[in-house]
């Protein structure tokens, strides 16, 4: 790995250091992370999964993502919003996901609130993309990447005011990085330009 945080893989590709050598993580870095997403279901899913990731490594959630999708009806917002106590107990018994009652109940609660946002703003995407990070210098090293920003803090605060949970400023910033509201691929990462072209 270079001093700046660029890792040259055994395939010769220069990537952000965190992609490592795990094929699943590499694929996530190369074709998902940072690419702009405007689909409501994918945005909702990511907000939920970032909440589940709190206190855990993202690779843990990534490896369980298909299980989460199956357990939460593909993160279809109306369906998840309709989940009741029986669903909570079903999910608590599902070894394929993170079995945390607070995070499960939060996902159900947040689904209903996401529908409210979609009704108020036209879509969840329209609400979220109001909070894209303003342009800033390209990050040169790991040290240039914040864990939260004024924008993520403001978005977190607004979501909490609306009743959302597990959406702290750091969690929200990780969501913003992943969904393309900011391009935090490092200078020298071969994926950065592809993300920038879609920004």
N, C-alpha and C positions, 0 to 999 in steps of 0.2 A: 504493500500500500504506500502511496506517496504521502508526503508530509501534509498535503492539503486534504487528503481524504478520498482520493481517487484510487480505486482498486482495478488492476488489470486482471481480468479473468483468464482462465486457461483457454478460453475461446478467443482471446486477444481483444475483447471489448473493454473499454474504459468505462467504469460505472462508479456511482457513489458507493462509498465504503460499506454502507449497511446492507447492500445487496448480497454480499458475501459469496459463498459458493453453493448454497442450497438452490437447486433448480427452480423450486416453487418461488422462492424469494427473488431470484434473478428475473423470472418471468414477470412477476408482479412489478418489479422496478422498471422493466423494459417496455411493458405494454399497458400498464395501468397507472402507476403512481405519477401524479402530476398532470396527467392528461385531462383536459377540461371535460367535466361531466355535467350534463344538464337534465338528465333523466331523473324524475322525482323518486322512483323506486330505488335506484342505485344511490342517490344522495341519502335517502332515509336509511337504507341498509348500512351505509358507511357510518352515519352518525350513531346508529345502534351498536355496530361492531366496535367503534372506538370507545364507546361506553363500556362494553364488555371487556375491552382490552385493559382498562384502567388497572394498574398493579401487575400486569402481565406483559410478556413480550408479544409484539405484533405477530411474529411467526406462529405463535401458539394459536392465535385467532385465525390466521390465514389457513392453517392446516385443518381447522374445524369449520371453515366457511361454508362448505357445501352442506354440512350437518346443520349449521345455523339456518341456511336457506330452507332446508326441508322442514325444520322444526317451526319456523316462523312464516310458513306459507309464501316463501319467496320474498318476504318483507313487503307483501302487498298491504298498503296502509289501511284500507278499510277492513280487511280480514283481521289483521293484527289488532286493530282498535276494538274489534268485537270479541276478542279473547276474554274468557272469564276465569273463575277460580279453578275450574277443572283443567283448563289449559295451563294455568300456572303450575298445578301439580304434575301434569304430564311433562312439562318442560323441566321441572325439578328432577324428574326421574330419567331424563335423557342424558346418558353418559357421553353423547357425541358433542355436547355443547358445554359451555361454562355454566354450571348449575349454581347460580347466585340469585336468590329470591329478589333482592333489591334491584338487580340489573334486569331481570326478567319482567318484573312489574313496571319498571321504568320504561322498557321498550313498548309495552302495551299502552301505558299512559302517553308516551311521546307519539305514538301512532295517531291517537285521536287529536293531539295538538298539531301534528303535521298536517292533518286534514284541514284543521282550522286555518293554518297558514296558507295552504293551497287555495282555500276559498277566499281568504282576504287579499292575497297578492296575485292570484291567478294560477300560481303553481308554487310548489316548494322551491323549485329552481329559481324562480324570479325573486323570491325572498332571499335565498342564500346568496345569489350572485350580486345582490346589492352590497355585499360585504367582501368582495374581492379585494385583495391587497393592492394598494397603489404601487406603481412601478418603483423599483429600488435597485441598487447595484447588484450585479450577479454575484452570488455567494462564491467565494474563492476557496474557502476551507470550511471544515466542520464548525469551527468557532464562529463563523458568520451566520449560522442558522439559529434563530431564536427558538425557545420552547413555547413562547406565546408572544403576541403583539398587541398593540392598542386595538387593532381591528378585531382580533380573535376575542379579546377581553370584552369589547362592546357587543359582539355577537353572542357570546356566552351570557352576558348580563341580560340581553334582551330575551334570549330563550328561557332563561331562568325566571324572568319576570312573567313570562307567558305560561309558566308551570312545568317546563321541561326539567329533567334531572339527568345526572351523569353527563353534563355538558360544560365542564369547567373550561377556563381559557386555554389550557394546554391540550386538553382533549379536542377542543374545537379547532385549535391551530393544526393539530395532526390531521384532522378531517380536511381542513382547507388545503394543506399540502397535497394530500392524496387526490383530492377532487379537482385540482387545477386552479384553485382560487389564488394560488401563488405558485411560481415555478422555483422550487428549491433544489432542483438538480444542480450539482456543483459545476463550476467552470471546469471544462475538461471531460465531463461526463458525456458520452456519445449520445445519450438520449435527450439531453437538454435542448438541442436545436429542434428536434421533432416536436417536443412539447411546446416550445416557444412559437413554432409555426402555427400551432392551433390556438394559441392564446388570444 
